Structure formats: C-alpha cells, structure tokens
Amino acid sequence: MKKRNEKQLNVIYFDNKINNKKIYKKTRKNKINIKSIIDNKSLKRVFLFMCLALILITFSITEYNLNKRANNYKIRVAEMEERYKKAQEQSEYLDEYKEYVNTKEYKEIIAREKLGLVYDDEIIFKIKE
C-alpha cells in the first residue's frame, strides 16, 4: 500500500534522437529518480566532463603552488650562497690577520703604541706645544 503523498507519476522526456522516448518516474513533490537520470548518456558525458575539469583545475592550482614554493627556495638558495661567499671572504681575512699578528713587525708596533716601549739605543724627542 503506497502513501497518498508519495504517489508516482509517469513523465515522458524526449531524448536528442527522433522517436526515442525516455520515461522517468517522478513523485508528486517533483523529485526525479536519480538512477533514471544517470542512465541518460548525455548526462553521463556532462558528469564525466565536469569531473575531468575539476581534476584539471586541482592539478593547475597544485602546480602553481609548487612553482611558487620552488621560486621561493631558489631565492633562499641564492641568498645562502651569497652569505657563504661573504663568510669565506671574512674567514680568509681573519686567517691573514692571524698570520700578521704572529709577525715580529706587529709585535713591535703594538709595543710602541700601546705600551710605550722603545729599544735601548733609541732616542725619543717630544715636542712641546
């Protein structure tokens, strides 16, 4: 026994082909049975096309984001290489300065300027102003 509100009606729709009738069962609430719609080949094609379009859009967005991240990494790599070169130059300078600090000439200059030392045979002249 069927409920009074759920009584089904037969509705005739015409397909693209001539004299090819398709009958869909509709309820009184104007709801179409989903299985009968999916049986339609053109709707299957539209559904397939929309799925493919969605997949294509998803891949495009993902590729864009990956390219953006790759560019950011390239910039960071360039900055790191520049910092590495500067660090190498500073390291070379410090190595040279270390060698210079260990020389007799540097020790004499520091002894004269900061400690005020002189050799025994040297004479110092001071000018009064």
mmCIF file of the C-alpha atoms, coordinates in Angstrom:
data_MODEL
# 
_entry.id   MODEL 
# 
loop_
_atom_site.group_PDB 
_atom_site.id 
_atom_site.type_symbol 
_atom_site.label_atom_id 
_atom_site.label_alt_id 
_atom_site.label_comp_id 
_atom_site.label_asym_id 
_atom_site.label_entity_id 
_atom_site.label_seq_id 
_atom_site.pdbx_PDB_ins_code 
_atom_site.Cartn_x 
_atom_site.Cartn_y 
_atom_site.Cartn_z 
_atom_site.occupancy 
_atom_site.B_iso_or_equiv 
_atom_site.pdbx_formal_charge 
_atom_site.auth_seq_id 
_atom_site.auth_comp_id 
_atom_site.auth_asym_id 
_atom_site.auth_atom_id 
_atom_site.pdbx_PDB_model_num 
ATOM 1   C CA . MET A 1 1   ? 0.000   0.000  0.000   1.00 0.00 ? 1   MET A CA 1 
ATOM 2   C CA . LYS A 1 2   ? 1.512   3.383  -1.029  1.00 0.00 ? 2   LYS A CA 1 
ATOM 3   C CA . LYS A 1 3   ? 1.181   6.617  0.835   1.00 0.00 ? 3   LYS A CA 1 
ATOM 4   C CA . ARG A 1 4   ? -1.014  9.212  -0.736  1.00 0.00 ? 4   ARG A CA 1 
ATOM 5   C CA . ASN A 1 5   ? 1.761   11.909 -0.915  1.00 0.00 ? 5   ASN A CA 1 
ATOM 6   C CA . GLU A 1 6   ? 4.323   9.589  -2.482  1.00 0.00 ? 6   GLU A CA 1 
ATOM 7   C CA . LYS A 1 7   ? 2.138   8.601  -5.422  1.00 0.00 ? 7   LYS A CA 1 
ATOM 8   C CA . GLN A 1 8   ? 4.300   8.299  -8.534  1.00 0.00 ? 8   GLN A CA 1 
ATOM 9   C CA . LEU A 1 9   ? 3.526   9.794  -11.910 1.00 0.00 ? 9   LEU A CA 1 
ATOM 10  C CA . ASN A 1 10  ? 4.971   8.795  -15.260 1.00 0.00 ? 10  ASN A CA 1 
ATOM 11  C CA . VAL A 1 11  ? 6.564   11.742 -17.078 1.00 0.00 ? 11  VAL A CA 1 
ATOM 12  C CA . ILE A 1 12  ? 7.792   11.455 -20.655 1.00 0.00 ? 12  ILE A CA 1 
ATOM 13  C CA . TYR A 1 13  ? 11.010  13.217 -21.739 1.00 0.00 ? 13  TYR A CA 1 
ATOM 14  C CA . PHE A 1 14  ? 12.358  13.199 -25.257 1.00 0.00 ? 14  PHE A CA 1 
ATOM 15  C CA . ASP A 1 15  ? 15.957  12.425 -25.960 1.00 0.00 ? 15  ASP A CA 1 
ATOM 16  C CA . ASN A 1 16  ? 18.000  14.082 -28.756 1.00 0.00 ? 16  ASN A CA 1 
ATOM 17  C CA . LYS A 1 17  ? 17.248  11.211 -31.095 1.00 0.00 ? 17  LYS A CA 1 
ATOM 18  C CA . ILE A 1 18  ? 13.964  11.220 -33.006 1.00 0.00 ? 18  ILE A CA 1 
ATOM 19  C CA . ASN A 1 19  ? 11.221  8.944  -31.608 1.00 0.00 ? 19  ASN A CA 1 
ATOM 20  C CA . ASN A 1 20  ? 13.385  7.874  -28.681 1.00 0.00 ? 20  ASN A CA 1 
ATOM 21  C CA . LYS A 1 21  ? 11.267  8.314  -25.589 1.00 0.00 ? 21  LYS A CA 1 
ATOM 22  C CA . LYS A 1 22  ? 12.575  8.009  -22.078 1.00 0.00 ? 22  LYS A CA 1 
ATOM 23  C CA . ILE A 1 23  ? 10.227  7.643  -19.178 1.00 0.00 ? 23  ILE A CA 1 
ATOM 24  C CA . TYR A 1 24  ? 11.278  8.999  -15.811 1.00 0.00 ? 24  TYR A CA 1 
ATOM 25  C CA . LYS A 1 25  ? 9.285   8.352  -12.712 1.00 0.00 ? 25  LYS A CA 1 
ATOM 26  C CA . LYS A 1 26  ? 8.511   11.475 -10.733 1.00 0.00 ? 26  LYS A CA 1 
ATOM 27  C CA . THR A 1 27  ? 6.990   11.814 -7.329  1.00 0.00 ? 27  THR A CA 1 
ATOM 28  C CA . ARG A 1 28  ? 4.362   14.352 -6.542  1.00 0.00 ? 28  ARG A CA 1 
ATOM 29  C CA . LYS A 1 29  ? 6.987   16.539 -4.891  1.00 0.00 ? 29  LYS A CA 1 
ATOM 30  C CA . ASN A 1 30  ? 8.673   16.993 -8.302  1.00 0.00 ? 30  ASN A CA 1 
ATOM 31  C CA . LYS A 1 31  ? 11.679  14.872 -7.387  1.00 0.00 ? 31  LYS A CA 1 
ATOM 32  C CA . ILE A 1 32  ? 13.280  12.919 -10.205 1.00 0.00 ? 32  ILE A CA 1 
ATOM 33  C CA . ASN A 1 33  ? 14.626  9.440  -9.543  1.00 0.00 ? 33  ASN A CA 1 
ATOM 34  C CA . ILE A 1 34  ? 18.455  9.712  -9.687  1.00 0.00 ? 34  ILE A CA 1 
ATOM 35  C CA . LYS A 1 35  ? 19.000  6.306  -11.285 1.00 0.00 ? 35  LYS A CA 1 
ATOM 36  C CA . SER A 1 36  ? 16.861  7.226  -14.241 1.00 0.00 ? 36  SER A CA 1 
ATOM 37  C CA . ILE A 1 37  ? 18.842  10.450 -14.783 1.00 0.00 ? 37  ILE A CA 1 
ATOM 38  C CA . ILE A 1 38  ? 22.225  8.718  -14.651 1.00 0.00 ? 38  ILE A CA 1 
ATOM 39  C CA . ASP A 1 39  ? 21.051  6.305  -17.341 1.00 0.00 ? 39  ASP A CA 1 
ATOM 40  C CA . ASN A 1 40  ? 20.980  9.173  -19.794 1.00 0.00 ? 40  ASN A CA 1 
ATOM 41  C CA . LYS A 1 41  ? 24.206  9.084  -21.883 1.00 0.00 ? 41  LYS A CA 1 
ATOM 42  C CA . SER A 1 42  ? 24.452  12.831 -22.358 1.00 0.00 ? 42  SER A CA 1 
ATOM 43  C CA . LEU A 1 43  ? 24.247  13.433 -18.624 1.00 0.00 ? 43  LEU A CA 1 
ATOM 44  C CA . LYS A 1 44  ? 26.960  10.836 -18.107 1.00 0.00 ? 44  LYS A CA 1 
ATOM 45  C CA . ARG A 1 45  ? 29.145  12.731 -20.532 1.00 0.00 ? 45  ARG A CA 1 
ATOM 46  C CA . VAL A 1 46  ? 28.484  16.046 -18.762 1.00 0.00 ? 46  VAL A CA 1 
ATOM 47  C CA . PHE A 1 47  ? 29.257  14.462 -15.409 1.00 0.00 ? 47  PHE A CA 1 
ATOM 48  C CA . LEU A 1 48  ? 32.482  12.975 -16.785 1.00 0.00 ? 48  LEU A CA 1 
ATOM 49  C CA . PHE A 1 49  ? 33.473  16.306 -18.323 1.00 0.00 ? 49  PHE A CA 1 
ATOM 50  C CA . MET A 1 50  ? 32.863  18.118 -15.037 1.00 0.00 ? 50  MET A CA 1 
ATOM 51  C CA . CYS A 1 51  ? 34.944  15.552 -13.127 1.00 0.00 ? 51  CYS A CA 1 
ATOM 52  C CA . LEU A 1 52  ? 37.800  15.943 -15.614 1.00 0.00 ? 52  LEU A CA 1 
ATOM 53  C CA . ALA A 1 53  ? 37.550  19.728 -15.395 1.00 0.00 ? 53  ALA A CA 1 
ATOM 54  C CA . LEU A 1 54  ? 37.686  19.554 -11.606 1.00 0.00 ? 54  LEU A CA 1 
ATOM 55  C CA . ILE A 1 55  ? 40.750  17.313 -11.733 1.00 0.00 ? 55  ILE A CA 1 
ATOM 56  C CA . LEU A 1 56  ? 42.426  19.665 -14.230 1.00 0.00 ? 56  LEU A CA 1 
ATOM 57  C CA . ILE A 1 57  ? 41.723  22.695 -12.060 1.00 0.00 ? 57  ILE A CA 1 
ATOM 58  C CA . THR A 1 58  ? 43.070  20.889 -8.998  1.00 0.00 ? 58  THR A CA 1 
ATOM 59  C CA . PHE A 1 59  ? 46.278  19.946 -10.804 1.00 0.00 ? 59  PHE A CA 1 
ATOM 60  C CA . SER A 1 60  ? 46.700  23.500 -12.117 1.00 0.00 ? 60  SER A CA 1 
ATOM 61  C CA . ILE A 1 61  ? 46.361  25.016 -8.653  1.00 0.00 ? 61  ILE A CA 1 
ATOM 62  C CA . THR A 1 62  ? 48.769  22.452 -7.206  1.00 0.00 ? 62  THR A CA 1 
ATOM 63  C CA . GLU A 1 63  ? 51.318  23.129 -9.950  1.00 0.00 ? 63  GLU A CA 1 
ATOM 64  C CA . TYR A 1 64  ? 51.053  26.886 -9.371  1.00 0.00 ? 64  TYR A CA 1 
ATOM 65  C CA . ASN A 1 65  ? 51.652  26.459 -5.632  1.00 0.00 ? 65  ASN A CA 1 
ATOM 66  C CA . LEU A 1 66  ? 54.617  24.141 -6.241  1.00 0.00 ? 66  LEU A CA 1 
ATOM 67  C CA . ASN A 1 67  ? 56.178  26.589 -8.714  1.00 0.00 ? 67  ASN A CA 1 
ATOM 68  C CA . LYS A 1 68  ? 55.732  29.408 -6.219  1.00 0.00 ? 68  LYS A CA 1 
ATOM 69  C CA . ARG A 1 69  ? 57.441  27.371 -3.499  1.00 0.00 ? 69  ARG A CA 1 
ATOM 70  C CA . ALA A 1 70  ? 60.240  26.378 -5.887  1.00 0.00 ? 70  ALA A CA 1 
ATOM 71  C CA . ASN A 1 71  ? 60.886  30.051 -6.737  1.00 0.00 ? 71  ASN A CA 1 
ATOM 72  C CA . ASN A 1 72  ? 60.999  30.930 -3.038  1.00 0.00 ? 72  ASN A CA 1 
ATOM 73  C CA . TYR A 1 73  ? 63.524  28.152 -2.463  1.00 0.00 ? 73  TYR A CA 1 
ATOM 74  C CA . LYS A 1 74  ? 65.643  29.366 -5.378  1.00 0.00 ? 74  LYS A CA 1 
ATOM 75  C CA . ILE A 1 75  ? 65.721  32.855 -3.855  1.00 0.00 ? 75  ILE A CA 1 
ATOM 76  C CA . ARG A 1 76  ? 66.677  31.424 -0.466  1.00 0.00 ? 76  ARG A CA 1 
ATOM 77  C CA . VAL A 1 77  ? 69.445  29.325 -2.051  1.00 0.00 ? 77  VAL A CA 1 
ATOM 78  C CA . ALA A 1 78  ? 70.851  32.417 -3.801  1.00 0.00 ? 78  ALA A CA 1 
ATOM 79  C CA . GLU A 1 79  ? 70.830  34.344 -0.503  1.00 0.00 ? 79  GLU A CA 1 
ATOM 80  C CA . MET A 1 80  ? 72.543  31.473 1.304   1.00 0.00 ? 80  MET A CA 1 
ATOM 81  C CA . GLU A 1 81  ? 75.231  31.242 -1.384  1.00 0.00 ? 81  GLU A CA 1 
ATOM 82  C CA . GLU A 1 82  ? 75.869  34.980 -1.059  1.00 0.00 ? 82  GLU A CA 1 
ATOM 83  C CA . ARG A 1 83  ? 76.153  34.680 2.724   1.00 0.00 ? 83  ARG A CA 1 
ATOM 84  C CA . TYR A 1 84  ? 78.506  31.703 2.283   1.00 0.00 ? 84  TYR A CA 1 
ATOM 85  C CA . LYS A 1 85  ? 80.783  33.713 -0.033  1.00 0.00 ? 85  LYS A CA 1 
ATOM 86  C CA . LYS A 1 86  ? 80.892  36.596 2.462   1.00 0.00 ? 86  LYS A CA 1 
ATOM 87  C CA . ALA A 1 87  ? 81.713  34.177 5.276   1.00 0.00 ? 87  ALA A CA 1 
ATOM 88  C CA . GLN A 1 88  ? 84.523  32.658 3.205   1.00 0.00 ? 88  GLN A CA 1 
ATOM 89  C CA . GLU A 1 89  ? 85.973  36.114 2.480   1.00 0.00 ? 89  GLU A CA 1 
ATOM 90  C CA . GLN A 1 90  ? 85.823  37.003 6.159   1.00 0.00 ? 90  GLN A CA 1 
ATOM 91  C CA . SER A 1 91  ? 87.470  33.696 7.056   1.00 0.00 ? 91  SER A CA 1 
ATOM 92  C CA . GLU A 1 92  ? 90.310  34.382 4.594   1.00 0.00 ? 92  GLU A CA 1 
ATOM 93  C CA . TYR A 1 93  ? 90.763  37.890 6.028   1.00 0.00 ? 93  TYR A CA 1 
ATOM 94  C CA . LEU A 1 94  ? 90.897  36.504 9.582   1.00 0.00 ? 94  LEU A CA 1 
ATOM 95  C CA . ASP A 1 95  ? 93.460  33.874 8.538   1.00 0.00 ? 95  ASP A CA 1 
ATOM 96  C CA . GLU A 1 96  ? 95.671  36.579 7.007   1.00 0.00 ? 96  GLU A CA 1 
ATOM 97  C CA . TYR A 1 97  ? 95.233  38.787 10.093  1.00 0.00 ? 97  TYR A CA 1 
ATOM 98  C CA . LYS A 1 98  ? 96.155  35.849 12.327  1.00 0.00 ? 98  LYS A CA 1 
ATOM 99  C CA . GLU A 1 99  ? 99.393  35.370 10.369  1.00 0.00 ? 99  GLU A CA 1 
ATOM 100 C CA . TYR A 1 100 ? 100.121 39.109 10.570  1.00 0.00 ? 100 TYR A CA 1 
ATOM 101 C CA . VAL A 1 101 ? 99.520  39.185 14.352  1.00 0.00 ? 101 VAL A CA 1 
ATOM 102 C CA . ASN A 1 102 ? 102.173 36.491 14.824  1.00 0.00 ? 102 ASN A CA 1 
ATOM 103 C CA . THR A 1 103 ? 104.870 38.525 12.990  1.00 0.00 ? 103 THR A CA 1 
ATOM 104 C CA . LYS A 1 104 ? 107.661 40.457 14.750  1.00 0.00 ? 104 LYS A CA 1 
ATOM 105 C CA . GLU A 1 105 ? 106.651 43.709 12.994  1.00 0.00 ? 105 GLU A CA 1 
ATOM 106 C CA . TYR A 1 106 ? 103.134 43.666 14.514  1.00 0.00 ? 106 TYR A CA 1 
ATOM 107 C CA . LYS A 1 107 ? 104.505 42.943 17.980  1.00 0.00 ? 107 LYS A CA 1 
ATOM 108 C CA . GLU A 1 108 ? 106.884 45.933 17.722  1.00 0.00 ? 108 GLU A CA 1 
ATOM 109 C CA . ILE A 1 109 ? 104.078 48.269 16.598  1.00 0.00 ? 109 ILE A CA 1 
ATOM 110 C CA . ILE A 1 110 ? 101.824 47.235 19.488  1.00 0.00 ? 110 ILE A CA 1 
ATOM 111 C CA . ALA A 1 111 ? 104.710 47.542 21.988  1.00 0.00 ? 111 ALA A CA 1 
ATOM 112 C CA . ARG A 1 112 ? 105.486 51.106 20.811  1.00 0.00 ? 112 ARG A CA 1 
ATOM 113 C CA . GLU A 1 113 ? 101.900 52.380 20.504  1.00 0.00 ? 113 GLU A CA 1 
ATOM 114 C CA . LYS A 1 114 ? 100.135 50.797 23.452  1.00 0.00 ? 114 LYS A CA 1 
ATOM 115 C CA . LEU A 1 115 ? 102.908 50.030 25.923  1.00 0.00 ? 115 LEU A CA 1 
ATOM 116 C CA . GLY A 1 116 ? 105.247 52.932 25.074  1.00 0.00 ? 116 GLY A CA 1 
ATOM 117 C CA . LEU A 1 117 ? 108.335 50.685 24.862  1.00 0.00 ? 117 LEU A CA 1 
ATOM 118 C CA . VAL A 1 118 ? 111.460 51.598 22.881  1.00 0.00 ? 118 VAL A CA 1 
ATOM 119 C CA . TYR A 1 119 ? 114.762 49.943 22.087  1.00 0.00 ? 119 TYR A CA 1 
ATOM 120 C CA . ASP A 1 120 ? 117.744 50.767 24.342  1.00 0.00 ? 120 ASP A CA 1 
ATOM 121 C CA . ASP A 1 121 ? 119.646 52.659 21.638  1.00 0.00 ? 121 ASP A CA 1 
ATOM 122 C CA . GLU A 1 122 ? 116.676 54.831 20.556  1.00 0.00 ? 122 GLU A CA 1 
ATOM 123 C CA . ILE A 1 123 ? 116.241 58.485 21.482  1.00 0.00 ? 123 ILE A CA 1 
ATOM 124 C CA . ILE A 1 124 ? 112.735 59.920 21.860  1.00 0.00 ? 124 ILE A CA 1 
ATOM 125 C CA . PHE A 1 125 ? 112.050 63.550 21.068  1.00 0.00 ? 125 PHE A CA 1 
ATOM 126 C CA . LYS A 1 126 ? 108.931 65.164 22.498  1.00 0.00 ? 126 LYS A CA 1 
ATOM 127 C CA . ILE A 1 127 ? 107.683 68.432 21.085  1.00 0.00 ? 127 ILE A CA 1 
ATOM 128 C CA . LYS A 1 128 ? 106.033 70.934 23.426  1.00 0.00 ? 128 LYS A CA 1 
ATOM 129 C CA . GLU A 1 129 ? 103.224 72.952 22.096  1.00 0.00 ? 129 GLU A CA 1 
# 
